[in-house]
Amino acid sequence: MNQYTLGHLYAVTAFAFWGLIPMYWKELGHISPMGLLGHRIAWGFLTFIILFAFLKKNPLRILKKMEKDKLIILSTTLIALNWFTFVYAVKTGKIVESSLGYFLNPLLNVLLGVLLFSERINFTKGISLILAFIGVLLFSKGRTGSLWISLTLAFSFAFYGVVHKKSTLKGLEGLFCEITLLSIFLLPLLFYTGTIHTDHILGEKGLLIFLSGVVTISPLILFTLSVKRIPYTNIGLIQYLAPLGQFALGVLLYKEPFTSTTLIAFFLIWAALFIFSFGEVFKLKLKKEKKT
């Protein structure tokens, strides 16, 4: 298997994994969202230590790089907010809302690129943003109490990407530093308040809790491996597997409320994503033709 094909396999596996992950957190319904966040941090940190030992990397050397990165606190806060909101959405029967957040994410990236980096917006991107905005307005009809879930997931992950764009810590090294900071400052508080305790890991579903670190880290590793092998435009198209999977689970498996208005809203957002993706692929094709 060549590297190009392997890169696509890594990407599809990662985003399909993220699309189906609500089923995993549903199995841990007896633990509060904040408790699940704590377990993801604790066992994610342990997973990293084991991984670095296997790769013969020195974790302390990676952590020393944090001293030069002034944005690490902000990125840590954003990823913790994103993780908490997602497990909260799953546990409260709002998976459709979470899928909307991740459908909006690439379009929000475009908007932030214009506002923060003075990037130009072309016709297809402009149409995409307008359609997405109308779709969100329709989706919010009768759901104003849960729209914050979609917006929090979209904005937290989009700004997380912006921070990492400026950060000196890249990929898994950055995530390891973030999990380390959360382990130092958040875990003691969660243990002290009884939000997480040893009874969780010793219970009937202790193995699932223990593996929450692997579940958190594994798709990120696959994503990192895929980015090195295939064009980022391809990644952008494949990433829609995640919210599609979440959407299908919420509607078909967990029978979450889904009205005709919601369907129209999603069609508008899907149309926005299609136009946006088509524009990006066409732009890439033109660049290749100019080079040749």
Backbone as numpy.savetxt, mean C-alpha at the origin, in Angstrom:
# Nx Ny Nz CAx CAy CAz Cx Cy Cz
14.03 -18.81 -17.36 13.18 -17.62 -17.36 14.07 -16.37 -17.36
13.86 -15.46 -18.35 14.69 -14.26 -18.39 14.26 -13.25 -17.33
15.08 -12.21 -17.12 14.86 -11.25 -16.04 13.58 -10.43 -16.27
13.25 -10.14 -17.52 12.06 -9.37 -17.85 10.79 -10.13 -17.43
10.75 -11.41 -17.79 9.60 -12.25 -17.42 9.54 -12.44 -15.92
10.70 -12.65 -15.31 10.77 -12.85 -13.86 10.28 -11.60 -13.13
10.63 -10.43 -13.65 10.18 -9.18 -13.03 8.68 -9.05 -13.04
8.05 -9.45 -14.15 6.59 -9.41 -14.23 5.96 -10.42 -13.27
6.57 -11.58 -13.15 6.07 -12.59 -12.22 6.13 -12.08 -10.79
7.22 -11.44 -10.41 7.36 -10.86 -9.07 6.26 -9.81 -8.83
6.05 -8.93 -9.82 5.07 -7.84 -9.68 3.65 -8.38 -9.55
3.29 -9.31 -10.42 1.94 -9.89 -10.38 1.70 -10.59 -9.04
2.69 -11.33 -8.58 2.56 -12.05 -7.30 2.39 -11.06 -6.15
3.18 -9.99 -6.14 3.11 -9.00 -5.06 1.75 -8.33 -5.00
1.27 -7.84 -6.15 0.01 -7.10 -6.15 -1.21 -8.01 -5.99
-1.12 -9.24 -6.49 -2.19 -10.21 -6.25 -2.27 -10.55 -4.77
-1.10 -10.65 -4.14 -1.01 -10.91 -2.70 -1.70 -9.79 -1.93
-1.37 -8.53 -2.28 -2.01 -7.39 -1.61 -3.50 -7.35 -1.87
-3.93 -7.84 -3.02 -5.36 -7.85 -3.33 -6.14 -8.85 -2.50
-5.49 -9.94 -2.12 -6.17 -11.00 -1.36 -5.93 -10.93 0.14
-5.04 -10.01 0.57 -4.63 -9.95 1.97 -5.77 -9.68 2.96
-6.90 -9.02 2.55 -7.99 -8.85 3.51 -8.46 -10.16 4.14
-8.41 -11.26 3.39 -8.83 -12.55 3.94 -7.98 -12.94 5.15
-6.70 -12.60 5.09 -5.77 -12.93 6.19 -6.15 -12.16 7.45
-6.36 -10.85 7.29 -6.68 -10.03 8.47 -8.07 -10.36 9.00
-8.97 -10.82 8.14 -10.30 -11.23 8.59 -10.21 -12.41 9.56
-9.23 -13.29 9.34 -9.04 -14.45 10.20 -8.57 -14.05 11.61
-8.07 -12.83 11.73 -7.59 -12.35 13.03 -8.56 -11.30 13.59
-9.84 -11.56 13.40 -10.88 -10.61 13.81 -10.99 -10.41 15.30
-10.39 -11.30 16.11 -10.49 -11.16 17.56 -9.49 -10.15 18.13
-8.62 -9.63 17.26 -7.62 -8.65 17.70 -8.01 -7.27 17.17
-7.87 -6.24 17.97 -8.24 -4.88 17.56 -7.31 -4.39 16.45
-7.76 -3.39 15.66 -6.89 -2.84 14.61 -5.54 -2.35 15.13
-5.54 -1.70 16.30 -4.27 -1.23 16.87 -3.41 -2.41 17.31
-4.05 -3.46 17.79 -3.32 -4.67 18.17 -2.67 -5.33 16.97
-3.41 -5.39 15.85 -2.84 -5.95 14.62 -1.68 -5.12 14.11
-1.81 -3.80 14.23 -0.71 -2.92 13.84 0.54 -3.25 14.66
0.34 -3.45 15.96 1.46 -3.79 16.83 2.12 -5.10 16.45
1.32 -6.10 16.12 1.88 -7.40 15.71 2.61 -7.29 14.37
2.08 -6.52 13.45 2.77 -6.33 12.17 4.14 -5.69 12.39
4.20 -4.77 13.32 5.47 -4.10 13.62 6.44 -5.08 14.28
5.98 -5.76 15.33 6.86 -6.64 16.10 7.40 -7.79 15.26
6.51 -8.48 14.57 6.94 -9.65 13.80 7.57 -9.23 12.47
7.23 -8.04 11.99 7.90 -7.51 10.81 9.36 -7.21 11.10
9.61 -6.65 12.29 10.98 -6.36 12.71 11.79 -7.66 12.81
11.18 -8.68 13.43 11.87 -9.97 13.56 12.15 -10.58 12.19
11.19 -10.46 11.27 11.36 -10.99 9.91 12.54 -10.32 9.22
12.67 -9.02 9.41 13.79 -8.29 8.83 15.13 -8.78 9.39
15.19 -8.99 10.70 16.43 -9.45 11.33 16.85 -10.80 10.75
15.87 -11.71 10.59 16.15 -13.03 10.01 16.60 -12.89 8.56
15.91 -12.02 7.80 16.25 -11.80 6.39 17.66 -11.25 6.25
18.01 -10.26 7.05 19.34 -9.65 6.96 20.43 -10.63 7.38
20.09 -11.50 8.32 21.06 -12.53 8.71 21.32 -13.49 7.55
20.25 -13.83 6.83 20.37 -14.71 5.67 21.17 -14.04 4.56
20.94 -12.74 4.37 21.64 -11.99 3.32 23.02 -11.49 3.76
23.35 -11.76 5.03 24.63 -11.33 5.62 24.79 -9.82 5.56
23.69 -9.11 5.91 23.72 -7.66 6.02 23.71 -7.26 7.48
24.39 -6.18 7.79 24.47 -5.69 9.17 23.34 -4.68 9.42
22.33 -5.04 10.25 21.22 -4.11 10.50 21.68 -2.79 11.13
22.70 -2.85 11.98 23.18 -1.64 12.65 23.75 -0.64 11.64
24.38 -1.16 10.60 24.93 -0.29 9.57 23.81 0.43 8.81
22.70 -0.30 8.60 21.55 0.31 7.93 20.92 1.38 8.82
20.80 1.08 10.12 20.17 2.02 11.04 20.98 3.30 11.19
22.28 3.21 11.03 23.13 4.40 11.13 22.80 5.43 10.05
22.26 4.93 8.93 21.90 5.84 7.84 20.72 6.75 8.23
19.96 6.34 9.27 18.81 7.13 9.70 19.23 8.52 10.18
20.43 8.62 10.74 20.91 9.88 11.30 20.96 10.98 10.24
21.16 10.58 8.99 21.28 11.56 7.91 19.94 11.83 7.21
18.91 11.08 7.59 17.61 11.23 6.93 16.63 11.96 7.86
16.31 13.20 7.51 15.44 14.02 8.35 13.96 13.71 8.13
13.66 12.89 7.12 12.26 12.61 6.78 11.76 11.28 7.35
12.62 10.56 8.06 12.28 9.21 8.51 11.08 9.22 9.48
10.97 10.23 10.32 9.85 10.31 11.26 8.53 10.46 10.50
8.55 11.30 9.48 7.34 11.52 8.69 6.94 10.27 7.93
7.89 9.60 7.28 7.56 8.38 6.53 7.07 7.28 7.46
7.64 7.21 8.67 7.23 6.21 9.66 5.79 6.45 10.08
5.44 7.70 10.32 4.07 8.05 10.72 3.08 7.71 9.61
3.45 7.99 8.37 2.54 7.75 7.24 2.30 6.27 7.02
3.35 5.44 7.10 3.16 4.01 6.85 2.37 3.36 7.99
2.58 3.84 9.22 1.80 3.31 10.35 0.33 3.68 10.20
0.06 4.91 9.77 -1.32 5.34 9.55 -1.97 4.52 8.44
-1.23 4.23 7.38 -1.76 3.44 6.27 -2.08 2.02 6.71
-1.14 1.39 7.43 -1.37 0.02 7.90 -2.55 -0.07 8.84
-2.64 0.88 9.78 -3.74 0.87 10.75 -5.07 1.05 10.03
-5.16 2.01 9.12 -6.42 2.29 8.43 -6.88 1.09 7.61
-5.91 0.39 6.99 -6.27 -0.76 6.17 -6.86 -1.89 7.01
-6.20 -2.25 8.11 -6.74 -3.34 8.94 -8.05 -2.91 9.60
-8.19 -1.62 9.90 -9.45 -1.12 10.44 -10.57 -1.29 9.41
-10.27 -0.97 8.14 -11.26 -1.12 7.07 -11.69 -2.57 6.92
-10.73 -3.48 6.96 -11.04 -4.91 6.81 -11.91 -5.39 7.97
-11.55 -5.00 9.19 -12.26 -5.50 10.37 -13.66 -4.91 10.52
-13.89 -3.73 9.95 -15.19 -3.08 10.09 -16.06 -3.24 8.84
-15.66 -4.13 7.93 -16.47 -4.39 6.74 -16.46 -3.27 5.73
-15.30 -2.62 5.57 -15.17 -1.51 4.63 -14.08 -1.79 3.59
-14.04 -3.02 3.09 -13.01 -3.39 2.12 -13.22 -2.65 0.80
-14.47 -2.42 0.42 -14.74 -1.66 -0.80 -14.15 -0.26 -0.69
-14.28 0.35 0.50 -13.68 1.68 0.73 -12.16 1.63 0.60
-11.56 0.55 1.11 -10.10 0.43 1.02 -9.66 0.28 -0.45
-10.44 -0.47 -1.24 -10.08 -0.64 -2.65 -10.16 0.69 -3.39
-11.17 1.51 -3.03 -11.29 2.83 -3.66 -10.04 3.67 -3.38
-9.55 3.59 -2.14 -8.35 4.34 -1.77 -7.16 4.00 -2.65
-6.98 2.71 -2.92 -5.84 2.28 -3.73 -6.08 2.48 -5.23
-7.35 2.52 -5.66 -7.63 2.90 -7.04 -7.27 4.38 -7.27
-7.53 5.19 -6.26 -7.27 6.63 -6.37 -5.78 6.97 -6.28
-5.01 6.08 -5.69 -3.61 6.39 -5.39 -2.78 6.86 -6.59
-2.79 6.14 -7.74 -1.97 6.62 -8.87 -2.41 7.97 -9.40
-3.73 8.25 -9.35 -4.23 9.55 -9.82 -3.85 10.65 -8.84
-3.85 10.32 -7.56 -3.43 11.29 -6.55 -1.94 11.58 -6.69
-1.16 10.58 -7.08 0.26 10.79 -7.33 0.48 11.85 -8.42
-0.39 11.79 -9.46 -0.31 12.78 -10.54 -0.58 14.18 -9.98
-1.62 14.30 -9.18 -1.99 15.59 -8.61 -0.88 16.14 -7.72
-0.28 15.30 -6.91 0.82 15.74 -6.04 2.05 16.11 -6.86
2.25 15.40 -7.97 3.37 15.74 -8.85 3.23 17.15 -9.40
1.98 17.54 -9.72 1.71 18.88 -10.24 1.89 19.92 -9.14
1.34 19.64 -7.95 1.34 20.61 -6.86 2.69 20.76 -6.18
3.42 19.64 -6.02 4.65 19.67 -5.23 5.93 19.72 -6.08
5.87 19.15 -7.28 7.08 19.06 -8.10 6.98 19.82 -9.42
5.91 20.61 -9.54 5.71 21.44 -10.74 5.73 20.62 -12.03
5.22 19.40 -11.94 5.16 18.56 -13.13 3.98 19.00 -14.00
4.14 18.86 -15.30 3.08 19.26 -16.22 1.99 18.21 -16.29
0.78 18.69 -16.49 -0.35 17.78 -16.61 -0.87 17.86 -18.05
-0.94 16.71 -18.73 -1.42 16.69 -20.11 -2.92 16.44 -20.17
-3.44 16.35 -21.38 -4.90 16.23 -21.57 -5.45 14.96 -20.92
-4.80 13.81 -21.16 -5.32 12.55 -20.62 -5.30 12.54 -19.08
-4.25 13.11 -18.51 -4.18 13.16 -17.05 -5.25 14.09 -16.48
-5.49 15.20 -17.17 -6.51 16.14 -16.73 -7.90 15.51 -16.74
-8.22 14.80 -17.83 -9.52 14.11 -17.93 -9.63 13.05 -16.84
-8.55 12.33 -16.60 -8.55 11.28 -15.57 -8.86 11.85 -14.20
-8.24 12.96 -13.87 -8.46 13.58 -12.56 -9.90 14.07 -12.41
-10.46 14.63 -13.48 -11.84 15.13 -13.42 -12.82 13.96 -13.21
-12.64 12.88 -13.99 -13.51 11.70 -13.85 -13.39 11.10 -12.45
-12.16 11.01 -11.93 -11.95 10.45 -10.61 -12.62 11.30 -9.54
-12.55 12.62 -9.68 -13.17 13.54 -8.72 -14.68 13.35 -8.71
-15.29 13.24 -9.90 -16.73 13.02 -9.98 -17.09 11.67 -9.36
-16.25 10.66 -9.63 -16.48 9.34 -9.06 -16.46 9.35 -7.54
-15.51 10.08 -6.96 -15.42 10.17 -5.49 -16.65 10.87 -4.92
-17.12 11.92 -5.62 -18.32 12.63 -5.16 -19.52 11.68 -5.15
-19.66 10.88 -6.21 -20.76 9.92 -6.26 -20.63 8.85 -5.17
-19.40 8.37 -4.99 -19.16 7.34 -3.98 -19.50 7.84 -2.59
-19.24 9.12 -2.35 -19.46 9.68 -1.01 -20.95 9.82 -0.68
-21.81 9.71 -1.68 -23.24 9.83 -1.44 -23.71 8.69 -0.52
-24.11 9.05 0.66 -24.57 8.06 1.63 -23.45 7.35 2.36
-22.19 7.71 2.06 -21.06 7.05 2.71 -20.11 8.06 3.36
-20.60 9.22 3.70 -19.73 10.26 4.24 -19.03 9.81 5.51
-19.64 8.87 6.23 -19.03 8.39 7.47 -17.86 7.45 7.25
-17.72 6.92 6.03 -16.63 5.98 5.77 -15.70 6.42 4.65
-16.01 7.56 4.01 -15.15 8.05 2.93 -13.74 8.36 3.44
-13.63 8.69 4.73 -12.32 9.02 5.29 -11.34 7.85 5.15
-11.86 6.63 5.14 -11.00 5.45 4.99 -10.31 5.48 3.63
-11.11 5.69 2.57 -10.55 5.75 1.21 -9.53 6.87 1.09
-9.89 8.05 1.59 -9.02 9.22 1.45 -7.74 9.07 2.29
-7.88 8.50 3.48 -6.70 8.30 4.33 -5.73 7.33 3.69
-6.24 6.22 3.15 -5.37 5.25 2.49 -4.69 5.86 1.26
-5.47 6.59 0.47 -4.92 7.20 -0.76 -3.87 8.26 -0.43
-4.20 9.18 0.49 -3.30 10.28 0.79 -2.06 9.82 1.57
-2.25 8.89 2.52 -1.10 8.44 3.32 -0.08 7.72 2.44
-0.55 6.88 1.52 0.39 6.14 0.68 1.00 7.05 -0.40
0.21 8.00 -0.89 0.73 8.94 -1.89 1.82 9.82 -1.28
1.56 10.36 -0.10 2.56 11.20 0.56 3.76 10.37 1.04
3.50 9.10 1.36 4.61 8.20 1.71 5.55 8.06 0.51
4.97 7.96 -0.68 5.79 7.90 -1.89 6.56 9.18 -2.13
5.91 10.33 -1.84 6.58 11.63 -2.00 7.77 11.74 -1.06
7.57 11.32 0.19 8.65 11.38 1.18 9.81 10.50 0.75
9.49 9.29 0.26 10.56 8.37 -0.16 11.27 8.87 -1.42
10.59 9.69 -2.19 11.21 10.28 -3.38 12.35 11.22 -2.97
12.19 11.85 -1.80 13.20 12.78 -1.30 14.13 12.14 -0.27
13.78 10.96 0.20 14.56 10.32 1.26 15.87 9.71 0.74
16.85 9.63 1.65 18.12 8.99 1.30 18.05 7.49 1.53
17.01 7.04 2.25 16.81 5.61 2.51 15.87 5.05 1.46
16.30 4.02 0.75 15.52 3.48 -0.34 15.06 2.04 -0.07
13.90 1.69 -0.62 13.43 0.31 -0.61 13.30 -0.29 0.77
13.78 -1.51 0.90 13.63 -2.26 2.14 14.41 -1.65 3.29
15.52 -0.98 2.99 16.30 -0.33 4.06 15.45 0.73 4.76
14.71 1.51 3.97 13.84 2.53 4.55 12.75 1.91 5.41
12.12 0.84 4.91 11.06 0.18 5.66 11.59 -0.42 6.96
12.79 -0.98 6.91 13.39 -1.55 8.12 13.60 -0.47 9.17
14.09 0.68 8.76 14.30 1.79 9.70 12.97 2.26 10.28
11.93 2.29 9.45 10.61 2.71 9.93 10.05 1.73 10.95
10.16 0.43 10.65 9.67 -0.58 11.58 10.47 -0.55 12.88
11.76 -0.28 12.79 12.59 -0.18 13.99 12.13 0.97 14.87
11.87 2.12 14.26 11.39 3.27 15.04 10.04 2.99 15.70
9.15 2.34 14.96 7.85 1.99 15.53 8.00 0.98 16.67
8.96 0.07 16.52 9.21 -0.92 17.57 9.70 -0.26 18.85
10.50 0.79 18.68 11.08 1.49 19.84 10.05 2.38 20.54
9.26 3.10 19.76 8.39 4.13 20.35 6.93 3.71 20.51
6.42 2.82 19.65 5.00 2.47 19.71 4.75 1.16 20.44
5.58 0.14 20.21 5.34 -1.16 20.82 5.28 -1.12 22.35
6.21 -0.43 23.03 6.12 -0.38 24.51 4.78 0.17 24.99
4.26 1.19 24.29 2.97 1.76 24.67 1.84 0.75 24.48
1.89 0.00 23.37 0.85 -0.99 23.10 0.88 -2.13 24.11
2.08 -2.54 24.53 2.21 -3.56 25.57 1.71 -3.03 26.91
2.07 -1.79 27.22 1.70 -1.19 28.50 0.19 -1.06 28.64
-0.48 -0.69 27.55 -1.93 -0.51 27.60 -2.70 -1.83 27.43
-1.98 -2.91 27.18 -2.63 -4.21 27.00 -3.23 -4.41 25.63
-2.92 -3.52 24.70 -3.44 -3.64 23.33 -2.93 -4.91 22.67
-1.66 -5.25 22.89 -1.12 -6.53 22.46 -0.51 -7.21 23.67
-0.65 -8.54 23.71 -0.09 -9.30 24.83 0.21 -10.72 24.39
0.86 -11.46 25.23 1.34 -12.80 24.87 0.20 -13.78 24.61
-0.99 -13.51 25.15 -2.12 -14.43 24.93 -2.47 -14.54 23.45
-2.21 -13.47 22.68 -2.48 -13.50 21.25 -1.67 -14.59 20.56
-0.37 -14.58 20.79 0.53 -15.50 20.10 0.38 -16.92 20.62
-0.10 -17.07 21.87 -0.28 -18.40 22.45 -1.66 -18.97 22.17
-2.53 -18.19 21.53 -3.89 -18.63 21.27 -4.00 -19.56 20.08
-5.25 -19.83 19.69 -5.54 -20.78 18.62 -4.96 -20.34 17.28
-4.93 -19.03 17.06 -4.43 -18.49 15.79 -3.06 -17.82 15.95
-2.29 -18.35 16.90 -0.97 -17.79 17.18 -0.04 -17.83 15.98
-0.12 -18.91 15.19 0.77 -19.04 14.02 0.47 -17.95 13.00
-0.82 -17.64 12.79 -1.18 -16.59 11.85 -0.63 -15.24 12.31
-0.68 -15.00 13.63 -0.15 -13.75 14.17 1.36 -13.69 13.97
2.03 -14.81 14.27 3.48 -14.87 14.11 3.89 -14.60 12.66
3.10 -15.10 11.71 3.41 -14.94 10.29 3.01 -13.57 9.73
2.39 -12.73 10.57 1.99 -11.41 10.09 3.19 -10.58 9.63
4.35 -10.84 10.22 5.57 -10.16 9.78 5.95 -10.57 8.37
5.88 -11.86 8.10 6.20 -12.38 6.77 5.18 -11.86 5.75
3.91 -11.84 6.15 2.84 -11.34 5.27 3.06 -9.87 4.93
3.58 -9.11 5.89 3.83 -7.68 5.68 5.03 -7.45 4.78
6.10 -8.21 4.99 7.37 -7.95 4.32 7.47 -8.61 2.94
6.93 -9.82 2.79 7.12 -10.61 1.55 6.72 -9.88 0.28
5.50 -9.30 0.19 5.14 -8.61 -1.06 6.01 -7.39 -1.34
6.52 -6.76 -0.27 7.41 -5.61 -0.46 8.73 -6.05 -1.08
9.21 -7.22 -0.67 10.45 -7.76 -1.25 10.23 -8.07 -2.73
9.10 -8.71 -3.05 8.78 -9.03 -4.44 8.63 -7.76 -5.27
8.00 -6.75 -4.69 7.83 -5.48 -5.39 9.19 -4.85 -5.70
10.08 -4.85 -4.71 11.43 -4.29 -4.89 12.19 -5.04 -5.98
12.05 -6.36 -6.00 12.73 -7.17 -7.02 12.17 -6.89 -8.41
10.86 -6.64 -8.48 10.23 -6.41 -9.80 10.64 -5.06 -10.37
10.74 -4.04 -9.51 11.08 -2.69 -9.96 12.45 -2.66 -10.64
13.35 -3.53 -10.19 14.70 -3.57 -10.75 14.74 -4.22 -12.13
13.67 -4.91 -12.52 13.72 -5.73 -13.73 12.80 -5.27 -14.86
11.75 -4.51 -14.54 10.80 -4.12 -15.59 10.51 -2.62 -15.51
10.03 -2.02 -16.62 9.72 -0.58 -16.63 8.67 -0.22 -15.57
8.80 1.00 -15.02 7.88 1.42 -13.97 6.45 1.59 -14.50
6.32 1.87 -15.80 4.99 1.96 -16.40 4.26 0.63 -16.29
4.99 -0.46 -16.51 4.40 -1.79 -16.37 3.95 -2.04 -14.93
4.78 -1.59 -13.98 4.41 -1.70 -12.57 3.11 -0.95 -12.31
3.00 0.24 -12.90 1.82 1.07 -12.70 0.54 0.39 -13.17
0.63 -0.39 -14.25 -0.54 -1.10 -14.75 -0.85 -2.33 -13.90
0.18 -3.05 -13.51 -0.01 -4.28 -12.72 -0.56 -3.96 -11.33
-0.25 -2.77 -10.80 -0.64 -2.42 -9.43 -2.15 -2.43 -9.23
-2.92 -2.32 -10.33 -4.38 -2.32 -10.20 -4.93 -3.67 -9.76
-4.10 -4.71 -9.82 -4.53 -6.03 -9.33 -4.91 -5.97 -7.85
-4.19 -5.16 -7.07 -4.44 -5.10 -5.63 -5.83 -4.55 -5.30
-6.17 -3.34 -5.75 -7.52 -2.86 -5.44 -8.63 -3.65 -6.13
-8.34 -4.24 -7.31 -9.35 -5.09 -7.95 -9.66 -6.31 -7.09
-8.61 -6.92 -6.55 -8.80 -8.07 -5.67 -9.57 -7.69 -4.41
-9.22 -6.57 -3.81 -9.92 -6.11 -2.60 -11.38 -5.81 -2.91
-11.61 -5.16 -4.04 -12.99 -4.83 -4.45 -13.81 -6.10 -4.62
-13.25 -7.09 -5.31 -13.96 -8.35 -5.55 -14.27 -9.07 -4.23
-13.31 -9.07 -3.31 -13.54 -9.71 -2.01 -14.65 -9.01 -1.24
-14.60 -7.67 -1.23 -15.59 -6.92 -0.47 -17.00 -7.14 -0.99
-17.17 -7.15 -2.32 -18.50 -7.26 -2.92 -18.98 -8.71 -3.01
-18.12 -9.60 -3.51 -18.55 -10.98 -3.80 -18.45 -11.92 -2.60
-17.37 -11.80 -1.84 -17.17 -12.74 -0.73 -17.80 -12.25 0.57
-17.60 -10.98 0.91 -18.06 -10.46 2.19 -19.37 -9.68 2.09
-19.93 -9.60 0.87 -21.26 -9.03 0.64 -21.43 -7.64 1.26
-20.43 -6.80 1.07 -20.54 -5.43 1.58 -21.53 -4.64 0.73
-22.19 -3.64 1.33 -23.20 -2.84 0.60 -22.61 -2.25 -0.69
-23.37 -2.43 -1.79 -22.88 -1.93 -3.07 -24.09 -1.53 -3.91
-24.36 -0.22 -3.97 -25.53 0.31 -4.67 -25.20 0.62 -6.13
-26.23 0.95 -6.89 -26.03 1.33 -8.29 -25.21 2.62 -8.41
-25.39 3.53 -7.45 -24.61 4.77 -7.44 -23.13 4.46 -7.22
-22.87 3.53 -6.33 -21.48 3.12 -6.07 -20.87 2.49 -7.32
-21.67 1.69 -8.03 -21.19 1.06 -9.26 -20.81 2.12 -10.30
-21.66 3.14 -10.46 -21.36 4.22 -11.41 -20.09 4.95 -11.00
-19.95 5.17 -9.69 -18.75 5.85 -9.18 -17.49 5.07 -9.53
-17.55 3.76 -9.33 -16.39 2.92 -9.64 -16.12 2.87 -11.14
-17.18 2.87 -11.95 -16.98 2.88 -13.40 -16.25 4.15 -13.84
-16.61 5.28 -13.24 -15.94 6.54 -13.56 -14.46 6.50 -13.17
-14.19 5.93 -12.00 -12.81 5.83 -11.53 -12.02 4.84 -12.38
-12.65 3.72 -12.76 -11.98 2.76 -13.65 -11.71 3.39 -15.02
-12.67 4.19 -15.50 -12.47 4.88 -16.78 -11.30 5.86 -16.67
-11.22 6.55 -15.54 -10.12 7.49 -15.31 -8.78 6.76 -15.33
-8.73 5.60 -14.68 -7.50 4.81 -14.64 -7.13 4.28 -16.03
-8.14 3.88 -16.80 -7.89 3.37 -18.15 -7.31 4.48 -19.03
-7.91 5.67 -18.98 -7.43 6.80 -19.78 -6.02 7.18 -19.35
-5.80 7.23 -18.04 -4.48 7.56 -17.51 -3.43 6.54 -17.96
-3.75 5.26 -17.85 -2.82 4.19 -18.23 -2.53 4.22 -19.72
-3.59 4.41 -20.52 -3.42 4.49 -21.97 -2.49 5.64 -22.35
-2.68 6.78 -21.68 -1.83 7.94 -21.95 -0.38 7.68 -21.62
-0.13 6.98 -20.49 1.24 6.69 -20.08 1.91 5.72 -21.06
1.16 4.70 -21.49 1.71 3.72 -22.43 2.00 4.38 -23.78
1.08 5.22 -24.22 1.27 5.92 -25.50 2.48 6.85 -25.45
2.64 7.54 -24.30 3.79 8.44 -24.13 5.10 7.66 -24.16
5.11 6.50 -23.52 6.30 5.67 -23.51 6.63 5.16 -24.91
5.59 4.82 -25.68 5.78 4.34 -27.05 6.39 5.43 -27.93
5.92 6.67 -27.75 6.45 7.80 -28.52 7.92 8.04 -28.20
8.28 7.92 -26.93 9.68 8.10 -26.52 10.57 7.07 -27.18
10.08 5.82 -27.24 10.88 4.76 -27.85 11.06 5.00 -29.36
9.98 5.49 -30.00 10.04 5.76 -31.43 11.02 6.90 -31.74
11.08 7.91 -30.87 12.01 9.03 -31.05 13.45 8.57 -30.92
13.70 7.64 -30.01 15.05 7.13 -29.82 15.53 6.32 -31.01
14.59 5.61 -31.65 14.96 4.78 -32.80 14.95 5.60 -34.09
